[in-house]
Amino acid sequence: MLQENRLILMTEKNKTRNKIKILFLIDFLVTKDGLTGGTERQLIQKISRLNRNIFEPILFCLRQSHNHKILDEISCQTKILHIYSFKSISTLFKLVTLYYYLKKNKVDILETYFFESTIIGVFTGRTAGIRKVISCRRDMGFWYNESLLNWISRANKLTQKILVNSQAIKYFVSKQERVELEKIDVIYNGIDLAKFNSDYQINLSEKFPSVSHGDRIVGFVGNFNRQVKRVDLFIKALADVIKENLRVKFIIVGDGKLKPELLQLSQELGVENYLIWAGRIDNPAPYIKNFDIGVISSDSEGFCNAILEYMAAGLPVVATDTGGNPELVENGRSGFLVPINDHHALAEKISFLLANEQIASNMGQRGKQIVEKKFNWNKIIKEYEKYYQGLIKTSRAIIF
């Protein structure tokens, strides 16, 4: 009996030792405003879906998440490093903590998100002897400046791979950061279709009295703390659309510091009675399911999660022709792509879809088929698992 128990313990130790340990390092999961961004949600989904018979994911955050409860929902070991400033002396001791953790626990892969985590993770990880270091890019670098690029360039020399979520970002990073294309790999974002389909649908007219039966709903999902999201274009397009269709409401799901000036714009254009501000919603699916058309008017996008959600809901999409949007929207088949900074073109396509309901419906169904085939999480997680296993290229047995 004792010998049998020892054998069981040895088997369990071998299983643990044979798992691929991946430490994910990110600045934070939730902002001080209580917001969880698309990158953070994608990472949480990935961690929850990785096959635990093969992988042992670990999550480190530089800073305390505003809503710490989200850490309790993640099914892996988590740790907050409490790094709030590069200039703090205490940060050095936190980096030592990270260094010894990486070294002691024999982490196989270190994957970093956002600028601070990339700089801290790449240099600390390589010093600790981690050979497989991946840094991620999830946007078109609207935040770059010369100083940040210099730091990123130094980190890139020590990074084995750069992982991005669209072809557009791949080519942008290669050009902007002067990295060979072979070093940059693409895995698209995923969406949980089963959960999306099971989410309830709110009654807009009950929640917003200005919505009447028969109103067509044109929706925008996104936060507007940065001008790059161009919610102003969405509002300007509304001014054009109501010239042809008064039975329409534009709804904005999101919030941000630019709201006061956007409210003022809507009043100046005289469209405030056609515009609904839904505010920040953690799960926008119940609202999206009420839309007739989903819109993205950004000047810059990496790979837009809102478009994924529009398509999952079977909506035709009108989006700006930027970043990874053309990799999602088949122009003329699942929606329309319009030039950036052109609210007239935005309004023209919205008005066309409002006037041609059958075409709009066909486009929406085409978009839903694209999502089901290319972007569902069941497919995407297999791509991640294959990718990580390929990076290791080890001869040691993997326990399935």
N, C-alpha and C positions, 0 to 999 in steps of 0.2 A: 504494500500500500504506500509506504514512504517513497519507494523508488518510482512508483507511478505518479505521485504528487510532484516529485522533482522533475520528472519528464514533462509534466504539464507546464510547470514554471519555466523550464528551459524553452519549451515551444513558444510560450507567450513572449519571452524575452527575444527570441529569434524573430518573431513577427514584428515586434517593435523596432528592432535593429534594422530589419529589412525594409521598413517603410521609408519612403522618400520624405524627408523633413523639409518643409518650405516655410520660411519665416517671411510674412508679409509686413512691411513697414510703411505706415502712412501717417501724415501729420495729425489727423483727427478724423473721427467719423461723423460728428455732429458739430456744427458751428455754435458760437455763443448765442446766435439768434434761434437756435433750435432746428436748423436746416440740415437735412442729409442730402448731399448732392448725388448726381448720377454715378460718378466714379465710386463713391463710397457704397452705394447700393449694389453696384455691380460686384465689388469686392466681397461684400457680405454674402451675396448669392453664390459666388464662386466657392468661397470657403465652405459654405453649408452643403454644397453639392459634390465636392471632391470625395472620391471613393476612399473611405477610411481604412479599407483593407490594403490600400496601396500607399496612401499619403497621410502624413501627419502635419496638418497646417497649424501654424502658430501666428498670432496677430499681435504686433506691437504698434502702439500709437505714441507719437511724440508728446502729445498733450491730452489732457483730460477732455473727453467728449462732454458737451453741455448736458446731454441726456445720457447719463452713464448706464441707464437700463438697457441700452442697445447692446452693450457688451455682454450682458447676461443672456442675450438671445443668440449669441454666436457660439456655435458648438465646437470650440477649440480653446486651447490655452491662450489667454490674453494678458497683456501687460501695458500699463501706462508708464512712460519714461519720465514724464513731467519736465520735458524740455520746452521752455518758453522763450528763451533768448540765446542766440549764439554767443553773446557777450558775457553771459553769466559764468562765474567760476564754477558753479555747481553743475553746469552743463558738461564740463570735462569729466566729472565723476560719473555722470549718467552715461557718457560714451564708454567709459571703462566698464560699467555694468553691462552694456550691450555687447562689448567686445568679449567679455568673459562668458556671457551666455552663449554667444555664437560658437565660441571655441569649445566650451564644456559640453554642449549639447549636440555637437557634430551636425550642424545644420547643413543640408545639401544644397539648397537653393535659397538665395535672398532676393526678394522682389520688392522694389520700392515704388512709391507713388508720391507725386508732387515734388516741388523743388527741394524743400528743406530735408525731407526724408531721403531723397536721392543723394544729396551731398553727404549727409550724415551716414546713410546706410552703405553707400559705395565705398567710401574711404575706410570706415570702421570694419565693414565686412571683409574687404580685401586684406586689411591688416590682420584680421583674425584668421585668415587662411581660407575664406570661402571662395571657391573657384567659380561657382556658377552664380553670378550676380546679374540680375535683370533690372533695368530701370524702365518705367512705363511713361508713355506720353499719351494724353487723352484729349488734347485740343491742338489748335493751330498756332499756339505760342503767342497769343495776343499780349501776354505778360512779359515777353522777352525784353531785356535791355542789354547793353554791352557787358555790364558787370555780371549779370546772371549767366549770360552765354559763355563768358570766360570760365566760370565755375563749372557749368555743365560740360564744357569741352574737356576740362581736366578729368571730371568724373567719367566721361565716355571712354577715356583711354584705359580705365580700369574695369569697365563694364563688359561682360561677355556678350549680352544681347540687349536690345531695346525693343520692348513689346508695345505695339500700338493697336488701336482699334478701328483704323480705316486706312485704305490705300492712300488717301489724300494726306493723312498725317505722316505716313511713311515717307513720301516724297518731300514733304515740307521739312521734316526733321533731317533727312539726308542733306538737303540743300542748306538749311539754316544752320545746322550744327556741324556740317561738313563730316558726315558719317557715311561710310559706304553702305549701299542699299542691302548688301548681303548680311549686314549686322542687325537689320531691322526686320522684325516679324510682325505679321498682322493676324489678330484673332478678334473677330467682331464681338460687340456686346450681345448679350442674350436677353430673352424675355420669357417669363413664366406664363405661357399661354393658358394653362389649366387654371391658375389663380386669377389671371385677368378675366377669363370667361366666367368664373364663378363669382366674381365681385358683383355686388348689387348695383342697381342703377338708381340714382336719386331722382326725385321729382323736382325739376327746375322751377316749375311754376309755383310750387308750394314754398320753395326756399326763397325764390326771388319773384315778388308779386308783379314786377314789370314784364315778366315773360308770360305771353298769352298763348293759348292753344293755337297751333298753326304757324307760330313763329319759327323761322329757320335759324339754326344756331351755328355760328362760326366761332371756333374756339382756338385759344392760344394757351399753351402750358409752358411756364418757365418763370424763373425769378429774374428780377430786373434791378440788380445792384450794379450792373455794368451796362454802359451804353451800347455795348456790342450786341446785345439781344434785340435792340431796335424795336421795342414795343411801340415807339412813336410811329413807325411805319404801319403797324397794324391798325392804330387809331386813325391815321391819315387815310388808309385804305377804306375804313368804315365810312368816312365822309363821302368817298366816291360811290361806294356800293349802295348807300341809301338813296342815291339819286335815281336808281333803277328799281330798288326793292325795299319797300318800307316795312315789310313783314320779316325783318331780320334782327337778330340780336348778336352782338359780339361779346364773348365772355372771356375774361382773362383769369386763369387759374395760376396764382403765384403772387409774390409780393417782393418788395425791395425798396431801397432808399430813394429810387428815382420816381416813386409813385406821386409825390406832390406835383412835380413838373408835368407828369403824364396826365394827371387830373386837370391841371390848368390847360393843357393842350386840348383835351376833350371838350372843355368848356368853350375855348376859343373857336373850335371847329363846329360847335353846336351839336355834338353827337352824344352828349352825356346820357341822354335818355335811351340810347340804343346800346349802351355799354354797361356790362355787368362786371364788377370786381369781386371775384369769389374768394380772394385771399389765398394764403398759403395752405395747401392741402397735402398731407403726407402721402395719401393714396389718391391720385387724381382719376383713377379708372371710372368710378361712379359718375363723374362729371363728363369725361370723354365720351362715354357711351350715349350721351345726349347730343353730342355734336353732329352736325351734318357735314362739316368740313373741318379739318385740322390744319392750322397754319403755323409756320415758323418763318420769322422775318429777320433773322440774325444776319449780321455782316460776316460772322465767323462761326463755324461749327466744326467740331471734330467728328463725332458720331452721335447723332441726336437721339437720345432715349425717348423724347416726346414723340418724334416721328414713328419710332417703333410702336409706341402705344397707340397712336392714331391708326396705324396700319393693322394692329392687332384687333382694333375695334371695327375694322372694315370701313374706315373713312377714306375718302379721297384726300390727298394732301396737296397743299400749295406751299412751297418752300423756296427759299432763296438758293440759288445755284452756287453754293459755297462749301468748301471742306468735304466732308463725307456724305453730304445730302444726296448727291447723284448716285452714290452707292446704295442708297436706300430707295429713293423714288425713281421709278422708271418714267421719264418725262413723256406725258401723253398717254401712258398706260395705267399707272397707279396714282397719277396726280400730275402736277405741273411744277416745273422749276422756273423761277423768274430771276432776273438780275438783282443783285444786291442794291439797296438804296433806291428802289424804284417802287413807290407805293402805288403808282398808277398801274403798273404791270401786275402787282399783287391784287389790286381791286378788280382788274379785268378778268383774271382767272377765277377769282372767287365768284364774281357775277355770272360767269359762264357756267360754273358748276351749279349755282343756285337755279339757273334757268334751264338746265338740262339734267334733270334728276336721274334719268336712266343711265346716262353716261357717267354721272357721279357715282351711282351705285355699282356699275361695272368696274370702275377704277378702284373703288373701295374693296371689292371682292378680290381683285387682282392683287392689291396690296396685302390683304390678309393671307393669300396663298404664298406670297413671297416670304412673309414673316414665318409662317409655319414651316416652310421648306429650308430657309437659310439661317434664321435667327432664334429659333426656339432653344431654350436652355439645355434640353436633352442632347441636342447636337453640339452646342458650343462647349459644354463641359467635357465631352469626349475629345474635342480638339485640344483643350487645355491639358487634359491628362496625357494625351499622346505627346504633346509638346514637352511637358516636364520630363516624361520618361525618356524622350529622345535626347534631352539635354544631359541627363545623367550618363547614359550610354555605359551602364555598369554591367558587369558579368555576374554580380551577386543576384541570388534568387529573389524575385518579387513574390510575396505571398498574395494570391488572389482569393 
